[in-house]
Amino acid sequence: MVRYTLDTNCIIAMEESRPEASALKTLVERHRQGTLIVQITAIAAAERQRSGTPLERFDDFRARIAALGLGEAVFLKPPMYVGLCFVDYCIVTWRQISFSRARDSRGTIFVYAF
């Protein structure tokens, strides 16, 4: 199935009813009909908002998106970047995991990831 990914500019266009908003609304309607998939970059939630202040919670971003009629859209989780994304809504990559090894009294090696 064809997927369309909307970024922050698309969200703003819909909020401000810019000319391109009608095409975006068509995509949303086709998503509801099941003929395509609309995705939204979740990192947009961590970007500076139009108010000039960052959002406190990812659920606030979900509510903003739902108010535009995009509540059924798929959110694409970004890789985890501390201070840039919501840690409860991101993907931790293997490069970001630290490993520690330990031995028990019998010499068995345990690997801990954190």
C-alpha positions as CSV (number, residue, x, y, z in Angstrom):
1,M,0.0,0.0,0.0
2,V,1.2,3.5,-0.8
3,R,2.3,5.6,2.2
4,Y,2.4,9.4,2.4
5,T,4.4,11.0,5.2
6,L,3.4,14.4,6.5
7,D,5.9,16.7,8.2
8,T,5.5,19.9,10.2
9,N,4.9,22.1,7.2
10,C,1.9,19.9,6.2
11,I,0.4,20.2,9.7
12,I,0.9,24.0,9.7
13,A,-0.7,24.2,6.2
14,M,-3.8,22.4,7.5
15,E,-4.0,24.5,10.6
16,E,-3.8,27.7,8.6
17,S,-6.1,26.5,5.8
18,R,-3.4,27.2,3.2
19,P,-4.2,26.3,-0.4
20,E,-2.3,23.0,-0.2
21,A,-4.5,21.9,2.8
22,S,-7.3,20.7,0.4
23,A,-4.8,18.1,-1.2
24,L,-3.8,17.0,2.3
25,K,-7.4,16.6,3.3
26,T,-7.9,14.4,0.3
27,L,-5.0,12.2,1.5
28,V,-6.6,12.0,4.9
29,E,-9.9,10.9,3.4
30,R,-8.3,8.3,1.3
31,H,-6.5,7.0,4.4
32,R,-9.9,6.6,6.1
33,Q,-11.1,4.7,3.1
34,G,-8.1,2.4,3.3
35,T,-6.7,3.1,-0.1
36,L,-3.4,4.6,1.3
37,I,-1.6,5.2,4.6
38,V,-1.0,8.6,6.0
39,Q,2.0,8.8,8.4
40,I,3.2,11.7,10.5
41,T,6.8,12.3,11.7
42,A,6.5,12.1,15.4
43,I,9.7,14.2,15.8
44,A,7.5,17.1,14.8
45,A,6.1,17.0,18.4
46,A,9.6,17.9,19.7
47,E,10.1,20.8,17.3
48,R,9.4,24.4,18.5
49,Q,5.6,24.9,18.2
50,R,4.0,27.9,16.5
51,S,3.5,29.3,20.0
52,G,7.3,29.4,20.4
53,T,7.3,27.0,23.3
54,P,7.9,23.2,23.2
55,L,5.2,20.7,24.0
56,E,5.2,19.1,27.5
57,R,3.9,15.7,26.4
58,F,3.5,13.7,23.3
59,D,-0.2,13.3,24.0
60,D,-0.5,17.1,23.5
61,F,0.8,16.6,20.0
62,R,-1.7,13.7,19.4
63,A,-4.5,16.0,20.4
64,R,-3.3,18.7,18.0
65,I,-3.2,16.2,15.2
66,A,-6.6,14.7,16.1
67,A,-8.1,18.2,16.0
68,L,-7.0,18.4,12.3
69,G,-8.9,15.1,11.6
70,L,-5.7,13.1,11.5
71,G,-6.3,11.1,14.6
72,E,-6.1,7.8,12.7
73,A,-2.7,8.6,11.1
74,V,0.3,6.5,11.8
75,F,3.1,8.1,13.8
76,L,6.6,7.4,12.8
77,K,8.8,7.1,15.9
78,P,12.2,8.8,15.6
79,P,15.4,7.4,16.9
80,M,16.0,8.4,20.6
81,Y,18.0,11.7,20.9
82,V,18.0,12.9,24.5
83,G,16.8,16.4,24.7
84,L,15.3,16.3,21.2
85,C,12.5,13.7,21.3
86,F,10.0,12.4,23.8
87,V,11.7,9.4,25.5
88,D,8.4,7.6,25.9
89,Y,7.7,7.8,22.2
90,C,10.9,7.0,20.3
91,I,13.0,4.0,19.2
92,V,16.2,3.1,21.0
93,T,18.8,1.9,18.5
94,W,21.5,-0.6,19.2
95,R,24.1,2.1,18.9
96,Q,22.6,3.8,21.9
97,I,22.6,0.8,24.2
98,S,25.5,0.3,26.6
99,F,26.4,-3.2,27.6
100,S,28.0,-4.4,30.8
101,R,29.3,-7.9,31.5
102,A,29.4,-9.6,34.9
103,R,30.2,-13.1,36.2
104,D,28.4,-14.9,38.9
105,S,30.1,-17.2,41.4
106,R,30.1,-20.1,39.0
107,G,31.7,-18.1,36.2
108,T,28.6,-17.6,34.1
109,I,28.7,-14.4,32.1
110,F,25.7,-12.2,32.1
111,V,25.2,-9.3,29.7
112,Y,23.2,-6.3,30.9
113,A,21.8,-3.7,28.5
114,F,20.9,-0.3,29.7
